[in-house]
């Protein structure tokens, strides 16, 4: 009996051992498969730019830009869904539970440089190459965030610009005489709604084709076609808007007009001496679009007015443009930065209010820079109004020491006059009448943000005899040469060293990581914004790419915007606790480097993300360098918007916006 009992005990023990062995074997196989394929249940970062339909993987439903009539599953209902985790094909907009996408790509270089890339300048680039190329898996997942998102309401919500469409504040204005209703009036608190897509919205036409044609459904504003039909601004052709290169003053086409300017004044020298231009009252920005071929970077500027969506047309075409008006406040540019300012029938009364509008141009035009004015008072004297305007302009420009360089009329009977700003203060001091007066240097605000227009002339910077002749340096040399007015610190040599280190470090970061290791589809990117640009090193490092960068300098940080312009780049001042002066869906990529830490002390990070969502196009990208803690906070918000997200090396967040909008 005892022997029988002992035999039974041995059988049960062997069975237990067998069961335990089977469990260990199964667990080992599971671990092996997860290690060998760590993204088995997630889409890897490559698939963000090249999605494939595979069972159980994250799928991006993307429209075909060549299909003018996309099906509802392609356009109207384009969403990012995790079909493996969420069995509901129509997730509720109230709660969004997107999976966190982790980038575990390896750097193709098996021996990355061990030397860290660090920058002490204002752009705060901090990269350690030995860590950047490691696995991007974080130990802890991003916090799951529940947000109740709603679409902005109203008939005009698809083009909503919070600080320019605050109708309550506009109605309460006591005066509109000086274009106050076209200026910024930001709502408090910021609206927490998502701007809807226009019906039939498609992935934008790619550059350079977009310069000549865009989808009608993306900017469905046909009034300008009828309003400007005689001036060849824009035409509608089937599913497209076509831009033939005409304009109010470009009767022979914009190419001939630009050539006429250079023939009239060869000193202009497009793309060498003249690099950065402001085009006031730009229309659909055909002038700036053409000059891109001449290596000229034009900031096309116009207000949001009855010329329906002209800046939106420009940005959809891939041409640099900005919404603003010369009203009662300074433009958000530094002093002495534009090589040329151009106005072709821009409808600005330059002599109004004591000449303040023209004095504003004088403020931002660099010493020795040119103002090109093409308007009927220049070449017509058959009516009293044009005569009076011309006489007032002659008097005002003389009082400001502007020299009339040339006046000419082209073969189509269109005329222009070119003025030159002085390079020194000697003319100001020798005037018989101090009118307009010179500004008091110690009392004048330096930052142009909600700053009233000057009614005085700023003193010009002191330049050496060499600088008077060659400032700024010709393009493209000026991009990499430290600007002469780099006086960010008491020690100029230290400031220049920071500038050169910043340039070197951004070149390394962009070439080694941004362009090749983050799976961003750069071929689809045209309009780029650097949300805190520092010295402009990020934009400078991308100069050979077929894109342009709007460099934004936050108003609470170091004022490096003059340096950016001196390098031959463009940008504006801004406070990211408020909305930006642009239409929705106008940028392909938003970049920032350690921006959000300061912002969270003044405003809610959710409001900043909502603004980023507003101005970024569907299928557009966000690239953020920040602390690990901040990246996790941002990632959770982006996930709640149904964006595809990935953290790389615990230092960089890459996110791709979807077509999803709340129901």
SULMODA-V857294 format. One record per backbone hydrogen bond with DSSP energy under -0.5 kcal/mol. CO is the residue of the C=O (numbers start at 1). NH is the residue of the N-H. E is the energy in kcal/mol with one decimal. If there is no record, write none. Layout:
co=<CO;CO>
nh=<NH;NH>
e=<E;E>
//
This chain:
co=<1;2;3;4;5;6;7;8;9;10;11;12;13;14;15;16;17;18;19;20;21;22;23;24;25;26;27;28;29;30;31;32;33;35;37;39;44;45;45;46;46;52;54;57;59;59;60;63;64;66;67;71;71;72;75;79;79;81;81;82;85;87;93;95;99;101;102;103;108;115;116;117;121;124;125;127;127;128;128;129;131;133;145;147;150;154;156;157;161;161;163;165;166;167;168;170;176;179;180;191;194;198;206;208;209;209;212;214;215;216;217;219;222;222;223;224;226;228;228;228;232;235;235;237;239;240;241;242;242;245;247;250;253;254;255;256;257;258;259;260;261;265;266;268;269;269;269;272;273;274;275;276;276;277;277;278;278;279;279;280;282;285;286;287;288;289;290;291;291;292;296;297;298;299;300;301;301;302;303;306;307;309;310;311;312;313;314;314;315;320;322;322;325;328;329;331;332;338;339;340;341;342;343;343;348;349;350;351;351;352;352;352;353;355;356;357;358;359;360;361;363;364;364;366;369;370;370;371;371;372;372;373;373;374;375;375;376;376;383;384;385;386;387;388;389;390;391;392;393;394;395;396;397;398;403;403;406;408;410;414;416;417;418;418;419;420;421;422;425;426;427;428;433;437;439;440;440;447;451;456;457;464;465;466;467;474;476;477;477;483;485;490;491;492;493;494;495;496;497;498;499;500;501;502;503;504;505;506;507;508;509;509;510;513;513;520;521;522;526;526;527;527;528;529;529;530;533;533;536;537;538;539;540;542;545;548;549;549;550;550;551;552;552;553;554;558;560;561;562;563;564;565;570;572;574;574;575;580;581;587;588;589;590;591;592;595;595;596;598;599;599;604;604;605;606;607;608;609;610;611;612;614;615;615;617;620;621;622;623;624;624;625;627;628;629;630;631;632;633;634;635;636;637;638;638;639;644;645;646;647;647;648;648;651;652;652;653;654;655;656;657>
nh=<5;6;7;8;9;10;11;12;13;14;15;16;17;18;19;20;21;22;23;24;25;26;27;28;29;30;31;32;33;34;35;36;37;38;40;42;47;48;49;49;50;54;57;83;61;81;62;65;67;68;70;74;75;77;78;61;81;59;83;86;87;89;149;97;101;647;104;136;110;129;118;127;124;126;119;117;129;131;132;133;134;107;147;149;194;157;159;160;164;165;185;167;170;171;172;173;179;182;183;193;152;201;210;211;212;213;243;241;219;219;220;221;225;226;227;228;229;231;232;233;246;237;242;240;216;237;214;235;244;254;250;253;257;258;259;260;261;262;263;264;265;268;269;274;272;273;274;475;275;271;297;339;340;279;299;280;342;282;301;344;285;289;290;291;292;292;293;294;296;295;298;277;300;279;322;281;282;324;305;308;310;313;314;315;316;317;318;319;318;300;302;324;327;453;327;333;573;366;370;278;372;280;345;374;350;352;358;354;355;355;356;357;356;359;360;361;362;363;364;365;336;337;338;369;421;341;372;373;419;343;374;375;417;345;378;379;379;380;387;388;389;390;391;392;393;394;395;396;397;398;399;400;402;401;405;420;418;416;413;410;408;373;405;406;371;403;368;368;429;430;431;431;435;457;441;443;444;449;330;458;439;468;469;470;471;478;479;480;481;486;487;492;495;496;497;498;499;500;501;502;503;504;505;506;507;508;509;510;511;512;513;514;515;517;518;522;524;525;528;548;588;589;550;531;591;552;536;537;540;541;542;542;543;545;547;528;551;570;530;552;572;533;554;574;557;560;564;565;566;567;569;568;551;553;555;576;578;582;323;617;621;529;623;531;625;598;599;600;601;602;603;607;608;609;610;611;612;613;614;615;616;585;586;587;620;657;590;655;592;626;653;594;631;632;633;634;635;636;637;638;639;640;641;641;643;642;656;101;654;103;649;651;652;626;648;654;624;646;622;644;619>
e=<-2.2;-2.4;-2.0;-2.1;-2.2;-1.9;-1.9;-2.3;-2.2;-2.3;-2.1;-2.2;-2.5;-2.5;-2.6;-2.8;-2.7;-2.4;-2.1;-2.4;-2.5;-2.2;-2.6;-2.4;-2.0;-2.1;-2.5;-2.5;-2.2;-2.0;-2.5;-2.7;-1.4;-0.6;-1.5;-1.2;-1.0;-1.4;-0.5;-1.4;-1.1;-1.0;-1.8;-0.6;-0.6;-1.2;-0.9;-0.7;-2.1;-0.8;-0.5;-1.6;-2.1;-2.7;-1.3;-1.1;-0.6;-1.5;-1.0;-2.6;-0.7;-0.7;-0.9;-0.5;-0.6;-0.5;-0.7;-1.4;-0.8;-0.5;-0.6;-3.3;-1.5;-0.5;-1.7;-3.2;-0.6;-2.0;-2.3;-1.1;-1.7;-0.9;-0.6;-1.0;-2.7;-1.3;-1.5;-1.6;-1.7;-2.0;-3.3;-1.7;-2.1;-2.4;-0.9;-1.4;-1.5;-1.7;-1.3;-0.8;-2.4;-1.9;-1.5;-1.4;-1.4;-1.2;-2.4;-2.5;-0.8;-0.8;-0.6;-2.7;-1.0;-1.2;-2.9;-2.1;-1.0;-1.4;-0.5;-1.0;-1.4;-0.5;-3.7;-1.9;-2.9;-2.9;-1.8;-2.7;-0.6;-2.0;-0.6;-2.0;-1.7;-2.4;-2.0;-2.3;-1.8;-1.9;-2.4;-2.2;-2.2;-2.2;-1.0;-0.6;-2.1;-1.0;-1.6;-2.3;-0.7;-2.2;-3.3;-1.9;-1.2;-0.5;-3.4;-0.7;-3.1;-0.5;-2.8;-0.6;-1.6;-2.3;-2.3;-1.9;-0.8;-0.5;-1.6;-1.3;-2.0;-1.5;-0.7;-2.1;-1.0;-2.2;-2.5;-1.8;-1.4;-1.7;-1.1;-2.1;-1.6;-2.5;-2.0;-2.4;-2.2;-1.7;-0.5;-2.3;-0.9;-1.4;-1.5;-0.6;-1.3;-2.1;-0.5;-2.0;-1.5;-2.5;-1.8;-1.9;-2.9;-2.6;-0.6;-3.0;-1.3;-1.7;-1.3;-0.6;-0.6;-1.1;-1.0;-0.6;-0.7;-2.2;-1.8;-1.4;-2.2;-1.8;-1.5;-1.7;-2.9;-2.3;-2.6;-2.7;-2.5;-2.5;-0.5;-0.6;-2.6;-2.4;-0.5;-0.6;-2.2;-2.3;-1.9;-0.7;-0.8;-2.0;-1.7;-2.5;-2.4;-2.4;-2.5;-2.2;-2.0;-2.4;-2.0;-2.3;-2.6;-1.7;-1.8;-1.3;-2.6;-1.4;-0.9;-2.2;-2.6;-2.6;-1.9;-3.1;-2.4;-2.7;-2.5;-1.2;-2.3;-2.4;-1.0;-0.5;-2.0;-1.3;-0.6;-0.9;-2.0;-2.7;-0.7;-0.9;-1.1;-1.1;-3.3;-0.5;-2.5;-2.4;-0.9;-2.4;-1.8;-1.6;-1.6;-1.1;-0.8;-1.5;-2.0;-1.0;-2.0;-2.5;-1.9;-2.0;-2.0;-2.4;-2.4;-2.6;-2.3;-2.3;-2.7;-2.3;-2.0;-1.9;-2.6;-2.8;-2.1;-2.6;-2.0;-1.7;-2.6;-2.8;-0.6;-1.7;-1.7;-1.6;-0.6;-2.2;-2.7;-1.5;-2.9;-0.7;-2.8;-2.7;-2.7;-0.5;-2.5;-2.1;-0.7;-0.9;-1.3;-2.2;-2.4;-2.0;-0.8;-0.5;-2.2;-0.6;-1.8;-2.4;-0.6;-1.7;-1.6;-1.4;-1.6;-2.1;-2.3;-1.4;-1.9;-1.9;-1.8;-2.5;-1.7;-0.5;-1.9;-2.2;-1.5;-2.6;-2.9;-2.3;-2.8;-3.4;-2.3;-0.5;-1.1;-2.2;-1.2;-2.2;-2.5;-0.8;-1.2;-2.1;-2.2;-1.7;-2.1;-2.6;-1.8;-2.0;-1.5;-2.3;-1.5;-2.1;-2.3;-2.5;-2.1;-2.3;-1.8;-0.5;-2.9;-3.5;-2.6;-2.0;-1.7;-2.6;-2.9;-1.9;-1.4;-2.7;-2.6;-1.5;-0.9;-0.7;-2.1;-1.9;-2.9;-0.7;-3.1;-0.8;-0.6;-1.9;-1.9;-1.6;-3.3;-0.5;-2.5;-2.0;-2.6;-2.2;-2.0>
//
